[in-house]
Every structure is written in C-alpha cells, then in structure tokens.
C-alpha cells in the first residue's frame, strides 16, 4: 500500500518529530548535535523555513517550524539525508538512521502553538535528563527565557508575542507558563 501524501500549506506551522530506527540513538554526543545544527541552519537558509522551537534528545528530535511556502519536506530531506550519511560514515554503520518517515502535525491555533513549544522544552525534564529545562543545552528553551537571547537558529518572536509585547515580560511569562506544567499533578512523566 502506498504511503499517503503529506499535505503542506503556505504559512503552515508544524510540530515535527523524527526518531531513530528501532529506537537507536541519532545523536551520540555534542559533535553529532552540532553537525545536525549546521545542516539545519544551511537548510533554513535555503528554504526560508523558520525554526520556532527545538530539542535534540538522544534517540529523537522535536522541531516547531513555520513554512512561508509549502516546503517542509525540503527542509527535512535537506537535513536528514546528509546527516544520516555522515552519521553512518562516522560510526561505521549502514542502513536507515531514522525510523520510518518524520512525523508532522499541523498547529492550528495560538493555544496549540504554546502547548507544543512547552511540550518540547519539557521533554528533557520528563525524560529525567535534567531537573530544569534550562539545564539542557540542546533545546531552544534558554532563548525563550533570556531577554538577550543569542540563538541565531530559532525565532522566538511568534510565540513570545502571544504572551506580552515587551520581550522581558514575555520571557518571564513563558518561563512561568512552562514551569507551571511541572507543578500540575499527573504531568511529571509525560513525554
């Protein structure tokens, strides 16, 4: 049975997830993540897709992206193909690095956009890797809570503008919003 075609929209915002084949790691260390970021930055420059949030775990990744034109597939293929080839070369392996196709969910409204970015930023906490989301280096969270953020890859403005017009107040409101999920009963181990 053929795969169903993906529907892409100009001006669409998506939560993208990609996992390692058979649950294997796709990032074995900081060098791998840095290589992925270099490829992602190059693909962003070629496609004009905006990265709104990200987290790079060991065996999977999450991105929230905005596509001015319907070209999400070009971004993902422009990153994953060369990344997988380089990973296989570096570690002397062959075959698929990523399990099945990447998954993408269209984000339909502002409330969902806030929830998706919070989910992504809490992923390392809920996985038990860190106690606080800002302690995980391979996430866009620090760019969201720092008024003078220096992460050139991520555009925090669309999300932060939902919380306040002034950046410092928006950063504080976002931090409060994210951390409030850790205090909610029954949410500690989601993810």
C-alpha positions, 0 to 999 in steps of 0.5 A: 500500500502506498504511503499517503501524501503529506499535505503542506500549506503556505504559512503552515506551522508544524510540530515535527518529530523524527526518531531513530530506527528501532529506537537507536540513538541519532545523536551520540554526543555534542559533535553529532548535535552540532553537525545536525545544527549546521545542516539545519541552519544551511537548510533554513537558509535555503528554504526560508523555513523558520525554526520556532522551537527545538530539542535534540534528545538522544534517540529523537528530535522535536522541531516547531517550524513555520513554512512561508511556502509549502516546503517542509519536506525540503527542509527535512530531506535537506537535513536528514539525508546528509546527516544520516550519511555522515552519521553512518560514515562516522560510526561505521554503520549502514542502513536507515538512521531514522525510523520510518518517515518524520512525523508532522502535525499541523498547529492550528491555533495560538493555544496549540502553538504554546502547548507544543513549544512547552511540550518540547522544552519539557521533554528533557525534564520528563525524560529525567535528563535534567531537573530544569529545562534550562539545564539542557543545552540542546533545546531552544528553551534558554532563548525563550527565557533570556531577554538577550537571547543569542540563538541565531537558529530559532525565532522566538518572536511568534510565540513570545508575542502571544504572551506580552509585547515587551520581550522581558515580560514575555520571557518571564511569562513563558518561563512561568507558563512552562514551569507551571506544567511541572507543578500540575499533578499527573504531568511529571512523566509525560513525554 
